[in-house]
Amino acid sequence: MNNIFRQNNLVSKQDRENRFGTKGAVVWLTGLSGSGKSTIAVKTEKLLTDKGYRCYLLDGDNLRLGLNADLGFSDEDRSENIRRISHVAALFAHSGCICFVSAISPFAKDRETAKQAAKKMDVPFFEIFVDTSVEECIRRDTKGLYKKALAEEIKDFTGISSPYEAPEEPFLRIDTLSCTADEAAEQVCNLLALVQNLGKMCAELCEVSIKAGAEILDVYNSDFAVQTKDDRSPLTQADLRSNKVIVDFLTSCYPDIAVLSEETKDTGERRQNPFCFVVDPLDGTKEFVKRNGEFTVNIGLCAYGKPILGVVYAPVTNTLWYAAVGCGAFSQTDDENTYFDEKNRIFVSDKTDNFTVMASRSHADERLAKILDNNKDRIAKTVSAGSSLKGCLIAEGKADIYYRTGLTCEWDTCAMHCVVEQAGGVLRQLDHTPLVYNRENTLNDKGFYILNRPENTLE
């Protein structure tokens, strides 16, 4: 390897995306043989191609006729099969192509290899679990493979004589018993079409958040009254005026996407929509009332419960943090009228010790104090801040860890969550499970933590 040197291209990923009009991505369909992966993949590829996007399908069986013809079905060969496909798929995506992969890929570690290959090439990765039981796959068995495997004529057959490790947290799970292949393809197509538009949407929402921030500052710089809501949290005209600016824009420009906002009555209809804006028009009202400037406007977008876009704006400091899947995370002042400039891109720190820990300005409890005390030898300093600023500071590497043991709501975390993840960080619930959105219960009742690196969990 000492005599191998990477050759840099004169054409960037962004140049290709701008030229060909498609934002590259790896869409990895995993499931048992006969689950319907390839059928869904070819139908989705056709739908997106008809819409004008550049797409290509790498099918596991097809690749074993050429690139991977030298491989068998031992665990080692299966891993090598996925390793090769992973890097080819990442290259396709980097070239400005939506690359579908239909491969059983039975082992979680190999699918993680595929995810990391995409990450290294700076392209989004969507793991889609085509969830079909082995009994249903046997019933379908048009190729006669399960019959041979059950008769022991085929060795190391996934689901029969070789294990399949189902994804624990796929981006999208498709139950083929509850939807047709055409319906599944439409789901995937709608997701990827939305992803293609995220950069434009994110820039628009940055502008909307700035307008909402102006409404907030107009109230902030005047004498204002404070009401108390049923949950005993404060409410001001700034919350309501900001909310109107944001919600009016979203419902007018994106009527097909649901909206969940702290200051708008929730009818629950949003739950029928896989795509939902999650809005806190004034995050940190307590800080607003204290006039310490540590409050933000939060606009997030989730797809199938996962945060895929986030905008956080701090009106007093005139600072924007924003992120979208496939675009990265950024921080800038609103005086800069160009978005997604690489000079403004942000990343979490790479610290593994001597942490700067964020603490809430208005929320603390004994459980949190105990966590910090148990890890005091790993903590260099603790810094307090209000609202979602804490997550944003971790996203841009100015802090490393934040633990919130108390209650929050979806709108408190969704936008910040996306910024953190796209900057390379981790946000999980305190029981280490993922925090998902557009739920029936909007309360984040398990608490959560934000880390610059997954191994830096504080216990």
Beta strands, then each sheet from edge to edge (+ up, - down):
strand 1: 25-30
strand 2: 55-59
strand 3: 98-102
strand 4: 125-131
strand 5: 172-175
strand 6: 227-228
strand 7: 234-235
strand 8: 258-261
strand 9: 275-283
strand 10: 296-303
strand 11: 306-314
strand 12: 319-324
strand 13: 328-333
strand 14: 355-360
strand 15: 379-385
strand 16: 401-404
strand 17: 408-409
strand 18: 426-429
strand 19: 443-444
strand 20: 448-451
sheet 1: 2+ 3+ 1+ 4+ 5+
sheet 2: 6+ 7-
sheet 3: 8+ 9+ 10- 11+ 12- 13+
sheet 4: 15+ 14+ 16+ 20- 18+
sheet 5: 17+ 19-
end
